Amino acid sequence: MPRNLLYSHLSTSVTSAKVAMNGVQLHYQQTGEGGHAVLLLPGMLGSGETDFGPQLKNLNKKLFTVVAWDPRGYGHSRPPDRDFPADFFERDAKDAVDLMKALKFKKVSLLGWSDGGITALIAAAKYPSYIHKMVIWGANAYVTDEDSMIYEGIRDVSKWSERTRKPLEALYGCSLTVSPGWNAVA
């Protein structure tokens, strides 16, 4: 597809709302009027806004209806704070699919980054007839000892680059921390 079609705009308006879903209030942003529904799934600590701002702004509004969500406990889908039961990725996959069904989409494509990529993989495995296409990056299928060391190394948010840290501090406040529960899954 030519780049100018992919990034052509119908409107730049982005709506923001919450919907009651599976016992929590899930926040999402939506833009576009296209027939191809796309759900953007952010990574750890991320939100639709922080992880997918350029996509919300620039994807073709004539071809796509773009939804960027904040998984439960992240971004504007708080309270409650994020928790990490053994099945949290499966729970996120169910929340994501249920959200898109509540928004009346018959079939969706998924764009998942990091933990959002893992959620997308699980959603595609559990709901294959509902998922049209999928793009994932930065996701993993299992955690190695090396991954665990990396996760431990990123626990100290003060060592993150300003570019990465600042949008998350704006969203969560200056007391941004990586949850001990998140590291427990590693």
Secondary structure as UniProt FT lines:
FT   HELIX           3..6
FT   STRAND          15..21
FT   TURN            22..23
FT   STRAND          24..31
FT   STRAND          36..41
FT   TURN            44..45
FT   HELIX           48..58
FT   TURN            61..63
FT   STRAND          64..70
FT   TURN            72..73
FT   TURN            75..76
FT   TURN            86..87
FT   HELIX           88..102
FT   TURN            103..104
FT   STRAND          108..113
FT   HELIX           115..126
FT   TURN            128..130
FT   STRAND          131..137
FT   HELIX           145..153
FT   HELIX           157..159
FT   HELIX           162..172
FT   TURN            174..175
FT   HELIX           180..184
//
